[in-house]
Amino acid sequence: MPDELDPRLLRRFVAVAEELHFTRAAERLFLAQQALSRDITRLERQLGVRLFTRTTRRVALTPDGERLLPRARELLALHEQTLSELQDRDRPLLVDILAEGHTPARVLGAARGHASQPEIVARFHGGLGAALDLLLADRLDVAFGRTSGVGRPWPGRLDRRPVRLEPLALLLPAEDPLAELEAVPMAALRGRRVDISAGNEDAPEWVDLGRRLLAAFDAEPSPPHAHAAGLEETVRHLRAEGLPILTLVERPVAPGVVVRPLTDPVPLYPWSMVFDRRLRHPGLAALQSGARDLAEDEGWLEPPPNCWLSDADAAWSSPGQGL
């Protein structure tokens, strides 16, 4: 028998025990199924008992697995409670703002004007899909993004608060005919191929929104490709491929490229702030205050009259969920 139990392995055991299905449990944990199976086998080897019986049709707990399940839940609850109680409120708040120049960076700037202590530190992971793993592993405090389309049921321990309905746009070479327009009507994309960063595993929520938008207006997404990280690489990719890139209306640009908002209707990206429900940190209050100020000053939570929001995002904002 082992001298200690790894909470990470116990958490994965509980997920499989509750789902009784390795694929669903892997999706819930944002893991590959093979990795989850390896971890369960590792836990069984450490304990010297079998926890599950597995056939091609079903997964069931063994008697040893049934005995472990309530204890595992108790240990995980105590582990989380202890971490919460011993949380150092003076430590830096770790916030994933995805990239420079986007909405989360503006919220961070406003928050730093609200709080002198403690420090708020930015991280860049490029998508909410990637950040969720870190949030669930307690390696990140706050993230931003679209909470639909992440590829799994929403984790119950994470809260999500609406921040902004941001219009979408196209990133275009300056010589593209669409760049001559002040705004690009959605009808102009009919039958045209648009780059939605398909293949970017860090941001499934963005790819999902792009697919839904293009399908609704008879446009076509470009095939999956390696994701270009950073402004310089994005511009290089844009010039190499020549396809308009779906983007947000507020973003950095470089010489020779332009951002043109989409219109008729205006498609919207629903930003949310995501954090653990147990989080108690003055930096979180500062972020919420900064987002609230920007929303009030710039109408971030007020959709334009003629707009498009995907069906998956229809319940994005509900009573009592504002900042």
C-alpha positions as CSV (number, residue, x, y, z in Angstrom):
1,M,0.0,0.0,0.0
2,P,1.2,3.5,-0.7
3,D,2.4,5.9,2.1
4,E,0.3,8.7,0.6
5,L,-2.5,9.2,-1.9
6,D,-2.2,11.7,-4.8
7,P,-5.3,14.0,-4.8
8,R,-5.0,14.3,-8.6
9,L,-5.4,10.5,-9.0
10,L,-8.3,10.5,-6.5
11,R,-10.0,13.3,-8.4
12,R,-9.8,11.2,-11.6
13,F,-11.0,8.1,-9.8
14,V,-14.1,10.0,-8.6
15,A,-14.8,11.3,-12.0
16,V,-14.8,7.8,-13.5
17,A,-16.8,6.4,-10.6
18,E,-19.5,9.1,-11.1
19,E,-19.6,8.8,-14.9
20,L,-19.0,5.1,-15.1
21,H,-17.7,5.9,-18.6
22,F,-14.1,6.7,-19.4
23,T,-14.8,8.9,-22.4
24,R,-17.2,11.1,-20.5
25,A,-14.9,11.3,-17.5
26,A,-12.0,12.2,-19.7
27,E,-14.1,15.0,-21.3
28,R,-15.1,16.2,-17.9
29,L,-11.5,16.4,-16.8
30,F,-10.2,17.8,-20.1
31,L,-7.9,14.7,-20.5
32,A,-7.2,12.3,-23.2
33,Q,-8.9,9.0,-22.5
34,Q,-5.6,7.1,-22.7
35,A,-4.1,9.4,-20.1
36,L,-7.1,8.9,-17.8
37,S,-6.9,5.1,-18.2
38,R,-3.2,5.2,-17.3
39,D,-3.8,7.2,-14.2
40,I,-6.6,4.8,-13.0
41,T,-4.2,1.8,-13.6
42,R,-1.5,3.7,-11.7
43,L,-3.9,4.2,-8.7
44,E,-5.0,0.6,-8.8
45,R,-1.3,-0.5,-8.8
46,Q,-0.5,1.8,-5.9
47,L,-3.4,0.5,-3.8
48,G,-2.9,-3.1,-4.8
49,V,-6.6,-3.5,-5.7
50,R,-8.9,-3.3,-8.7
51,L,-11.3,-0.3,-8.6
52,F,-13.3,-1.0,-11.7
53,T,-14.4,-3.9,-13.9
54,R,-14.3,-2.9,-17.5
55,T,-15.9,-4.5,-20.6
56,T,-16.5,-3.2,-24.1
57,R,-20.1,-2.3,-22.9
58,R,-19.9,-1.1,-19.4
59,V,-17.7,0.1,-16.5
60,A,-18.6,-0.8,-12.9
61,L,-17.1,-0.2,-9.5
62,T,-15.6,-3.3,-7.7
63,P,-16.4,-3.7,-4.0
64,D,-13.0,-2.1,-3.3
65,G,-13.9,0.8,-5.6
66,E,-17.2,1.3,-3.8
67,R,-15.4,1.4,-0.5
68,L,-12.9,4.0,-1.8
69,L,-15.4,6.3,-3.3
70,P,-16.9,8.0,-0.2
71,R,-13.5,8.2,1.4
72,A,-12.0,9.8,-1.8
73,R,-14.8,12.3,-1.8
74,E,-14.1,13.2,1.8
75,L,-10.4,13.5,1.3
76,L,-10.9,15.7,-1.8
77,A,-13.4,17.9,0.1
78,L,-10.9,18.3,3.0
79,H,-8.1,19.0,0.6
80,E,-10.0,21.8,-1.1
81,Q,-11.2,23.2,2.2
82,T,-7.7,23.3,3.6
83,L,-6.3,25.0,0.5
84,S,-9.1,27.6,0.7
85,E,-8.6,28.3,4.4
86,L,-4.9,28.6,4.1
87,Q,-5.0,30.7,1.0
88,D,-2.5,33.5,1.2
89,R,-4.5,36.7,0.4
90,D,-1.3,38.6,-0.1
91,R,0.0,36.4,-2.9
92,P,-0.3,37.6,-6.5
93,L,-3.6,36.9,-8.3
94,L,-2.8,34.9,-11.5
95,V,-5.0,36.0,-14.4
96,D,-5.0,34.6,-17.9
97,I,-5.7,37.5,-20.3
98,L,-5.1,35.4,-23.5
99,A,-3.1,38.0,-25.4
100,E,-2.1,41.7,-25.3
101,G,-4.5,44.3,-26.6
102,H,-7.8,42.4,-26.1
103,T,-10.7,42.9,-23.7
104,P,-9.2,41.0,-20.7
105,A,-6.1,43.2,-20.9
106,R,-8.3,46.3,-20.6
107,V,-10.1,44.8,-17.6
108,L,-6.7,44.0,-16.0
109,G,-5.6,47.6,-16.6
110,A,-8.8,49.0,-14.9
111,A,-8.4,46.5,-12.0
112,R,-4.9,47.7,-11.3
113,G,-6.3,51.2,-10.9
114,H,-8.6,49.8,-8.2
115,A,-6.1,47.9,-6.1
116,S,-2.6,48.7,-5.0
117,Q,-2.2,45.4,-3.1
118,P,-1.9,42.6,-3.8
119,E,-0.2,42.3,-7.2
120,I,-2.2,41.0,-10.1
121,V,0.0,39.0,-12.5
122,A,-0.9,38.3,-16.2
123,R,-0.5,35.0,-18.0
124,F,-1.0,34.3,-21.7
125,H,-2.4,30.9,-22.7
126,G,-4.3,31.8,-25.8
127,G,-7.7,30.3,-25.1
128,L,-10.2,29.4,-22.4
129,G,-9.9,25.7,-23.3
130,A,-6.3,25.7,-22.2
131,A,-6.9,27.9,-19.2
132,L,-9.7,25.7,-17.8
133,D,-7.2,22.9,-17.1
134,L,-5.1,25.3,-15.1
135,L,-8.1,26.7,-13.2
136,L,-9.2,23.2,-12.2
137,A,-5.7,22.3,-11.1
138,D,-5.5,25.4,-8.9
139,R,-2.6,26.8,-11.0
140,L,-4.5,29.8,-12.2
141,D,-7.0,32.1,-10.5
142,V,-9.0,33.9,-13.2
143,A,-9.5,33.4,-16.9
144,F,-11.5,35.1,-19.6
145,G,-13.4,33.8,-22.7
146,R,-16.5,32.3,-24.2
147,T,-17.8,29.6,-21.9
148,S,-19.9,27.8,-24.5
149,G,-18.2,25.4,-27.0
150,V,-15.4,24.3,-24.6
151,G,-16.1,20.7,-25.5
152,R,-17.5,19.4,-22.1
153,P,-20.1,20.1,-19.5
154,W,-19.3,23.2,-17.5
155,P,-17.4,22.3,-14.3
156,G,-19.7,23.1,-11.3
157,R,-16.9,24.5,-9.2
158,L,-16.2,27.3,-11.6
159,D,-18.2,30.5,-11.6
160,R,-18.7,32.6,-14.8
161,R,-19.7,36.3,-14.9
162,P,-20.6,38.2,-18.1
163,V,-18.1,40.9,-19.0
164,R,-18.7,42.1,-22.5
165,L,-20.5,41.5,-25.8
166,E,-17.8,42.3,-28.2
167,P,-18.4,42.7,-32.0
168,L,-16.5,40.4,-34.3
169,A,-14.5,41.6,-37.2
170,L,-12.2,40.5,-40.0
171,L,-8.4,40.9,-40.1
172,L,-7.5,41.7,-43.7
173,P,-4.5,42.6,-45.9
174,A,-4.8,46.3,-46.8
175,E,-5.0,45.4,-50.5
176,D,-8.1,43.1,-50.0
177,P,-11.2,44.6,-51.7
178,L,-13.1,44.1,-48.4
179,A,-10.6,46.4,-46.7
180,E,-12.0,49.3,-48.7
181,L,-15.2,49.1,-46.8
182,E,-15.8,50.7,-43.4
183,A,-17.7,47.6,-42.3
184,V,-18.2,44.2,-44.0
185,P,-21.8,43.0,-44.3
186,M,-22.2,39.4,-43.4
187,A,-23.7,38.8,-46.9
188,A,-20.3,39.6,-48.4
189,L,-19.0,36.4,-46.8
190,R,-21.5,34.1,-48.6
191,G,-19.5,31.3,-50.4
192,R,-16.2,32.7,-49.2
193,R,-13.6,30.9,-47.1
194,V,-12.7,32.5,-43.8
195,D,-9.9,31.5,-41.3
196,I,-11.4,30.7,-37.9
197,S,-8.1,29.3,-36.5
198,A,-9.5,25.7,-36.9
199,G,-7.1,23.3,-35.3
200,N,-6.3,25.5,-32.3
201,E,-6.8,23.1,-29.5
202,D,-6.2,25.8,-26.9
203,A,-9.3,27.7,-27.9
204,P,-12.1,25.3,-28.9
205,E,-14.6,27.9,-27.8
206,W,-13.4,30.3,-30.5
207,V,-13.4,27.7,-33.2
208,D,-16.9,26.6,-32.3
209,L,-18.2,30.1,-32.5
210,G,-16.5,30.6,-35.9
211,R,-18.1,27.5,-37.3
212,R,-21.5,28.4,-36.0
213,L,-21.2,31.9,-37.5
214,L,-20.0,30.9,-40.9
215,A,-22.6,28.1,-41.2
216,A,-25.4,30.7,-40.4
217,F,-24.3,32.9,-43.2
218,D,-23.3,30.3,-45.9
219,A,-19.6,30.9,-45.5
220,E,-16.9,28.2,-45.2
221,P,-14.2,27.8,-42.6
222,S,-10.6,27.2,-43.8
223,P,-9.2,23.7,-43.0
224,P,-7.4,23.1,-39.6
225,H,-3.9,24.4,-39.5
226,A,-1.1,25.1,-37.0
227,H,-2.2,28.1,-34.9
228,A,-0.2,31.3,-35.4
229,A,0.7,32.8,-32.0
230,G,1.3,36.5,-31.6
231,L,0.7,39.4,-33.9
232,E,3.8,39.0,-36.1
233,E,3.0,35.3,-36.8
234,T,-0.6,36.1,-37.4
235,V,0.2,38.7,-40.0
236,R,2.7,36.3,-41.7
237,H,0.0,33.7,-41.8
238,L,-2.5,36.2,-43.2
239,R,-0.2,37.2,-46.0
240,A,0.8,33.6,-46.8
241,E,-2.7,32.3,-47.0
242,G,-4.6,35.3,-48.2
243,L,-7.7,34.5,-46.3
244,P,-9.6,36.9,-44.1
245,I,-9.2,36.0,-40.4
246,L,-12.1,36.1,-38.0
247,T,-11.1,38.3,-35.1
248,L,-12.4,40.7,-32.5
249,V,-13.1,44.3,-33.2
250,E,-10.7,45.5,-30.5
251,R,-7.2,44.0,-31.1
252,P,-3.7,45.1,-32.1
253,V,-2.9,45.6,-35.7
254,A,0.3,45.9,-37.7
255,P,1.3,48.0,-40.8
256,G,-0.3,46.6,-44.0
257,V,-3.3,44.9,-42.3
258,V,-6.6,46.3,-41.2
259,V,-9.5,45.3,-39.0
260,R,-13.0,45.8,-40.4
261,P,-16.1,45.2,-38.2
262,L,-18.7,42.8,-39.4
263,T,-22.3,44.1,-39.7
264,D,-25.9,43.4,-40.9
265,P,-26.1,41.8,-38.4
266,V,-23.3,42.4,-35.9
267,P,-22.0,39.1,-34.7
268,L,-21.0,39.1,-31.0
269,Y,-18.4,37.4,-28.9
270,P,-19.6,36.9,-25.2
271,W,-16.7,37.5,-22.9
272,S,-17.0,36.0,-19.4
273,M,-14.7,36.1,-16.4
274,V,-14.2,32.6,-15.0
275,F,-12.9,31.7,-11.5
276,D,-13.2,29.1,-8.8
277,R,-16.3,29.7,-6.6
278,R,-14.1,29.2,-3.5
279,L,-11.8,32.0,-4.5
280,R,-11.5,34.8,-1.9
281,H,-8.9,37.4,-3.0
282,P,-9.0,41.2,-3.1
283,G,-7.6,41.1,-6.7
284,L,-10.8,39.3,-7.8
285,A,-12.9,42.2,-6.4
286,A,-10.6,44.6,-8.3
287,L,-11.1,42.8,-11.6
288,Q,-14.9,42.7,-11.1
289,S,-14.9,46.4,-10.3
290,G,-12.7,47.2,-13.3
291,A,-15.0,45.2,-15.6
292,R,-18.1,46.8,-14.2
293,D,-16.7,50.3,-14.7
294,L,-15.8,49.6,-18.3
295,A,-19.2,48.0,-19.0
296,E,-21.0,51.1,-17.6
297,D,-18.7,53.6,-19.4
298,E,-18.7,51.9,-22.8
299,G,-21.9,49.9,-22.9
300,W,-20.2,46.5,-22.9
301,L,-23.2,44.6,-21.9
302,E,-25.7,46.3,-24.2
303,P,-26.1,44.5,-27.5
304,P,-26.5,46.6,-30.7
305,P,-30.0,46.7,-32.3
306,N,-29.2,44.4,-35.2
307,C,-26.9,41.7,-33.8
308,W,-26.2,38.0,-33.9
309,L,-25.5,35.7,-30.9
310,S,-25.2,32.0,-31.4
311,D,-27.9,29.7,-30.0
312,A,-25.3,28.2,-27.7
313,D,-24.8,31.6,-26.1
314,A,-28.4,32.5,-25.7
315,A,-28.3,32.0,-21.9
316,W,-24.9,33.7,-21.6
317,S,-26.4,36.4,-19.3
318,S,-29.1,35.6,-16.8
319,P,-30.5,37.5,-13.8
320,G,-28.1,37.7,-10.9
321,Q,-25.1,36.8,-13.0
322,G,-23.7,40.2,-13.8
323,L,-20.6,41.6,-12.3
